[in-house]
């Protein structure tokens, strides 16, 4: 093991990342997922159709504190990203890396695309990335030292499982990999099994909720695999996408890290990380998982690749310059593509939306809500006011955020569906996010009323969408509601 952990330099790098995320946090606006999390947190439960409870509850709490401030709202995300960067350096230390190797590993994570893609927003992946990094750090120590550290592994895993179920895939892959590649002596540790019991106990409330609700997250996974998500990708994209999750320029570093785990005698005790990467890639490709599902392993791979990279750099100044260009170029690309630094009306021309789908989903929500509210007002007669029926949770969340008093809001999407259906005496609905053909299955009259325009020309999911005024429900709402449900 290295003599000294470079905690101060690592902390400085992490703080710099956190500050960069905070100073850009208030540009553009809420992401559709953030609007959904706030709404979900207002319906506290042990689980939701598409996720465990911790992130919605945290989003709701931060929204209550922030009074509309995106900087405050996204503060925990910035802290999570900073901690991930810090832990990447500590992982290098636990693997025997020198101070310079620890700093390089941390710097690589600090300029990685995935750090800014998820650190800028409130998302389950933001905290999932941190949990995977923390578990990697703890597993290295637990496998080496055994003992009570396994109980900490169990606590962190249990909390992580209340953030995102992908942690279960990591634990499964590690268990399989230890059986295949060792060290199998770990399986005889009573502390390891106690840690596992702690993780299951902490996860059990959400598991019970899923079981009681017919495992909706399994149904959701099937829907995502079928392509019914804005960020779904064909299976063949999974492996090529791994080249850009950190940076194409820094790909050799984490690839060398993977090779170190696979072949180095010094890292033989943790060979299971190399096998786990392969196991997870196979599982996610087979099940139609998204390319970023495996991103949580990059901190440990970068940490393992840092020391060999430094040995390579020491062979010539040109190599040091090449590494510097790779780091600076990676940071520039990550900031340009994944932080809101380009003027909103230039997003299309800059080509950012072709790479960063989520950027478009943070634009135009106030204009969307105003347009829908205007249609509601135009179709309000006396005491009878239409409901708003949204095709996706972002649209419903935007109405609740920006125009909460315009109308009662319902949606057929994911957990919003579980908070319906509308009252049976509802005869008119202002509908957005559904096609005319769909709506004629449920309403006698379907008339166009307005078109969404975000005012910035940003080609996102809502731009150009038609708003409909629908009346005369063909069946009772309770009968139609199951048919309307959408998972994705």
N, C-alpha and C positions, 0 to 999 in steps of 0.2 A: 504494500500500500504506500502511496505517496506520503511524505513526511508531514505536509501541511495542506490543509484545506484553504483554498484561496477565497475565503468567505467575503472579504471586503470588496475585491474586484468583482466577484460574482454578484454581490448585492448592488454594486454600482451599475452593472449592465442591466440587471433586472429592473432597477428603478428607472433607468433611462427608457426602457421599453414601456413601462407603466405610464410614465409621463407623456410619451409620444401618443399612446392610445387615449389618454385623457384630454390632451389638447385638441385632438381631432374628433372627440366623441360627439360633440353637439352639431356637427355639420350634417347635412341632409336631414334624415328624420328616423322615426321608428321603423324597424324591420317588421314584416308581417308576423314573424314568429314572436317577436317581443310584444306586439299588441295582443296576440293570442295568450302568451304566458300571463300577462296581467289579468286578462279575463278569467283564465283558468284558476289563478291564485285566489280570485274572488269567490271560487267554488271549492273550498278546501276539501281534499279527499286523500285517501291513501294511494290513489293512482288515477291516471287518466287514460283515455283510449290509446294515446301515442307515447306516453312517457310516465316515469315515476313522479312523485310529488315535489321534490326539493326545488327544482329550478322555477316552476310556476309560483311557489310560495315565496321564494326569494325575490322574484321579479315583482310580485304584488307588494311585498314589504318595501322594496326600494322605491317603487312608484309612490307609495304612501308617504315616504320620507322626502322624495325628490320634488314633489309638486310640479311635475312636468319637465324637470331638468334632465336632459339626456346624459350630461356629465356625471351627475350623482347616480342616476339609474344604472349606468354602465361601469361605475367604479369597481364593483366586485369582479367584473370581467377583466378589467385592466389588472387588478391584483392577481387574479388567477393566471393570466398570461405571464406576468412578471415572476410569479412563483415557479411556473413551469421552466422558464429560462434559468432561474436560480438552481432548481433541482437538477437540471441537465448538467451543470458544472459539478454539483455534488456527486452525481452518479459517476462522472469521470474520476473523481477522487476515490470513490469506493472501489473502482476498478483498477486503482494503482496509478492513475494519471498524475503527471506533474502539475505544478501550478499553471504553467503555460497551456497544458492540455485541458485543464479544467476551464480556463478562460476561453480557449478556442471552442470547446464544446458549447459553452454558454453563448458565445457570440454567434455560432452557427444557428442555434435555436432562436436567438434574438433577431436574426435577419430572415428567418424562415417564413415562407408565404402563409403556412397554416397558422402561425402565431398571430398574424394580423387579421387573417380571414375570420378567425373565431374570437380573437381578443377584442375586436372592435365592437362586437355585438353581444347581447345576452342570448346565449344558446346553450343547449345541453352539451354540445361538443366542447364549448369553452371549458367547462368544469371536468368533462370526461378526459380531455387531454391532460389536465393537471392530475387527475386521479391515476391515470396510467403511468405518468412520470413518477408520482409518489410511490405507487406500488412497485415499479421497477427498482427504485432506490431501496425500498424496504426489503424486497425479495432478494436483492444482492446481499444485503446484510443478514437476512434470516437464513439463507442457504449456507452462508459462511459461518455464522456464529450460533445458529439455533437459539433455543431459549424463548424468553418472553416477547421478543421482537415479533414473533408470529401472532401474538395477540393484537399488536398494533396493525399488522397486515390485515387481520380480520376486521378490525374497526374501520380502517380506510376502505377496504373492499366493500363492507356493508353500507357505508355512507355513499360510496361511488355507485352502488347498485340502486340507490334511491335517487341518483342523478340520471343515469342512462344504463340500460341493460347490456350495453356492449361490454361492460366490465365482466359480465358472466362469460363472454366469449374469450376474453383474455385469460381468465382463471382456468377455463376449460383447456385452452391451448397450452398453458403452462403445465397443467397437470399431465396432459397427454405427452408433452415434450419431455418432462422429467422421467416418465415411464420409458420413453424411447431412448433418451440421450443421457439420463442421469442428472444429478446424483440421486439414485434411488433410495439412498439412506434417508433422505428427507421424508420419505413416506412412513418411516418408522418413528418420526418425532411426534410425541404426544402434544407438544406445543403447536405444531402445525395443524393437527386435527382440531384442537381447541380454537385456533384462529378461524378455521373453516366454519365451525359451529357458530362463532360470533357473527361472521359475515351472513350466514343463512338466517340467524335470528333477527339481525337488523333489516334484512331484505324481506322477511316473511310478511309484514303487513301489506306490502305491495303485491307480493305473490298471491296472498289471499284475495285481495281486491281483484286481481286479474282473473283468478279462478271463478269468483262469484259473478263476474261480468263476461264469462265465456271467452276469455283470453283474447280481447280485442287487439292487443299488440301483435299477436301472431297473425291475425287477419291483416293488420296494417302492413306487416313485413311482406306478406304475399302481394299486397297492392303495390308497394314500393318496387318489389322485384319485377312486377309487370310494367313498370315505367310510369306509374301514376303519382309522380312527385316532381316538383319543379327542378330538383337536383338529381333525379334518377339518371343513370348512364347505362349504356349497353355493357354487357359483361366484358367485352373485349377491351373496353377503355380502362378497366381496373388497373392493370399492370402499367401501361404507359403513363397513367395519371400519377403513379408513385414518383415519377421523375420530377414532378413540379410541386408536390406537396411541401417539400422543404425548399428546393430550388434546383433547377437543372444544373446550375454551376457548382452546387455543393453535393450533388448526387454521389460523386466518388467517395466522399467522407463517410456517409452513413453506409454505403455499400462495403467499404473497407471494414467498418464496424461490424457489419453482419458477418463478414468473412473471419474477422478476429474471433467472434463467438463460435463460429463453426469449426475453426482449425487451430486456434492458438492454444498452446498448453497452459499459458498464464491465465486464460479465461475459461479453462475447461469446466470449472465448477458451474459456470453459467451458460453452458452450451445450449441449454433449453431456450434461450432467447432467440437464437438462430432458427431452431426448429419451430418455435412458436410463430415466428414471422411467416414461415412457409405454411404452417397449419392454418393460420388465420386467413392468408391469401386464398388458399384453396376453399375454405369454408365460405368466405364472403363472395368469391366468384361464383361458386356453386349455388348460393342462395340469392344471388342478385343484389348483394350489398353495395353500398356506395363506396367509391374509392377512398374517401377520407376516413372510413371506419377503422382503418389500420394505423392512422396517423399517430396514435398514442405511443407506438413503439419507436418513433424516431428520436425522442430524447435519449433513450438508452443506446440506440445504434450510433448516434452522433458522438455520444460520450466514449464509446468503445473505439471509434475511428479517429478520435482527436490525436492521440499519441502517435500512431503510425503516420498520420498526416504531417505532424511536426518533424518526424524523422526524415520524411521525404523532402520537406521544405528545406531542411538544413543542408541539403546537397547542392544548393545553388541559389544565388540571389534572384535569378529569374523566376524560380519556383515560388519564392516568398512574394514577389510582385504578382504572380499569377493568383496566389491565394488571396492577396489583398483585393485584386480586381474582382474575384469571385464573391468575396464578402460584400464589398461595396455595391457591386452590381445586383446582388441578391436583395440587399436592403432597398435599393432604389426601385427595383421591380415590385417588391412586396408593398412598399408604401404607395406607389403609383396605382397598382391594381386593386389593393384591398383596403386602403384607407381613403376617406372622402376628401381628397385633395384637389381633384379636378372639378371645375365648375359644373353644376348639375346639367346645364344645357349643352355641355360638351361630352357627356357620357357616351352618347351614341357615336359621335365622330372619333372619339379617342379609342374606340374598340374595346373599352373596358367591359361592357356588358357581354361580349362574346366569351370572356374568360370568367368574369365575376358576376354571375347571375344575381347574387344577393344585393349588389349595389343598386340595381333597378328597383328592388323591393323595399327600398328605404325612401322612395321618392313619390310624392303626390298624394299621400293619404289625407291631408286636410282638404285638398281640392276634391278628392273622391267623396269624402263625407259631406261636404257642402252641396255637391251635386245631387247626391241621393236624398239629402234632407230637403232640398228644393222640390224634388219630385213628390216627396211625402206631403209637403205643405200644399202643393198644387192639387193634390188628390184627397185632401182632408175636407170632409163635408160635415159641418156641425160638430157634434161630439164624436163622430166616427172617424178614427184616424187609422190609416193602413199600418200594418207591421212592415218591418224590413226583413227580407229573407235573403241571406247571402250564400253564395255558392262555396265560399271558402272562409276559413277562420280569420284570415287577415282582414278581409272586407268587414266581417262582423266586428272584429276588434277595433277597427278604425272608427266605425260608427259609435261604439261605446266610449272611445277615447275622445273624439273630437265633437260629436253631436249626440251626447247621451240622452238628451231630452227630446230629440226629434221624433222618436218612435220606439216601440218595443223591438228588440233585435233578436233574430234567430238565425241559425245556420245549420246546414245539413252535414257539415264537415267535422270529422273527428269528434273531440269531446263536446264541441258546441251542439252536436246532434243529441247528446245525452241530456242537455238542458232544455230540450223542447218536448213536445211539439207546441205550436202556438195554441192559444185558446180556441175552442170549437166555434165560438161566435165570430171569429175572424173571417171576413168575407173578401177583403182586399189586401193584397200584398205588393209592395214595391220590391222587385226581385232584381238582383244583380249577380253575375257569375254563373248563369245558367243559359242554355240555348232555348230558342223559341220552340223547337221540336220537343225538348224535354218538358217544357212548361205546359204544352198542350195535353200532356198525359194527365195533368193534375188540375188544370183550370179550364173553364169554358171560354173565357176571354183573356187574350194575351195581347197587349198593345205596347208598342215602343214609346218611350217617354223622353229619353235623353241619352247622351253618349258621354262616357268618361273621358276627360282630357286633363292630364296632370299639369298642363301649362308650360312644361319644360321640354316637350317633345321626346321624353324618355320612353323607349319602347319596352315597357315592363308588362306584366301579366294583365294589368287593369286598363292600360291605355287603349282607347277605342272600344271599350266594352259597352255593350248596350244595357240600358236600364229599362226594365219592363214593369208595366202596371198590370197585375193579374187579378182577376175576380172570378167569382163563381167556382169555388172548390168543388171538384167532381165527387169527392168522397169526404167523409170526416177526416180532419187532420190526423187523428190518431191512427187511421187506416193507411193514410198516404205516407206518414212519416218514415216507416221502415223502408219503403221503396226509395225514398229520397236520400237515404244515408250515403255518404261518400267517405271513403277512407283513402288517405294518401298524404 
